[in-house]
């Protein structure tokens, strides 16, 4: 989540679900739907929010920053797993 004057928080969200799209195609479709190609509102697409415990309205806002999509792995912990087809559908709304 982009924040001025605040530390960043982050989460790993992993692709699941059957699709014939490559990771590159998924990434391109996601970026087409994002604000400035990198920001989104987590609540809109069903992802957990990454707000700090104490909200500062002058520094914090609802936008979250997208990094990349990748396959699930057994070594990844603390991740939300999303059905990529459903995620893309929600982004396009």
N, C-alpha and C positions, 0 to 999 in steps of 0.2 A: 504494500500500500504506500503510495507516495506521500511523504510527509515532510514538511519544512520544520526544521528545528527539533525533530523527534527521531528516535531510533526506529529502524524498520523492524517489523515482525514479518514472518514468512511461514508458509505452509507448503507442503508437497501435495499436489493433487495428481493422481495417476489415471491414465487412460485404461478403461476396461470396456467390454462390450465388443461385439463382432462388427467389423466394418472392413470393406475392401480398400479403404483409403490408406495411403502411406502416412507416416508421421509428418512428412513434409507437406502433404496435401492437407492434413488436419491443421497443422500450424498455420498454413496460408488462409484457410477458411476461418480460423479463430481470429487472426489478425485483421481480416476484412471487417469483422463485426465490432472491433474494439475502438474505444475513443482514442484517437491519435495512434492507432495501431498497437496500443499497449495497456490501456486501462479499461476496467469493467467494474460493475457493481455486483459484489458477491451474492447478495440476497436475490438479485434478479435471475441468476443462473443456478441457484440452489447450492452454493458453496458456503462453507463456514466463513464468518467474518473474522477479520484480524485486528479488531480494535483494541486499544489499550484499556486497562481497567478504569483509568480516569480520563475521560474525554475532554479535549480542549478544542472547542469549536473554531478557534482561530488557526489551529495547526492541523487538526484532523478533519478528514472528510470521508465520504463513502467509497471513493474509488480505490480499487486494488490493482496492482500491477501484474501483468502476465509476463512470465519468463519463457517457458517452453513446454511442450508436451513430450512425454516419454513413456515407454512401456513400463508396466509394473515389474517389480523385481522383489525377490524374497528378502533382499538386504535393506529394503526401504521401510522405515518405521515412521510413526506419527503422520500418516498420510490419509487423505480422503480419496476414495476411489470413485470415479464417476463414469457413467456410461457415456462414451464420447458422442454417440449419435444424439442422445437426449441433451447433452451439454451444448452441442452445436445448434440444435433446434431452439433452445432457450436463448442462446446468444442472438439468434436471428430475429427474435420477436421484437 
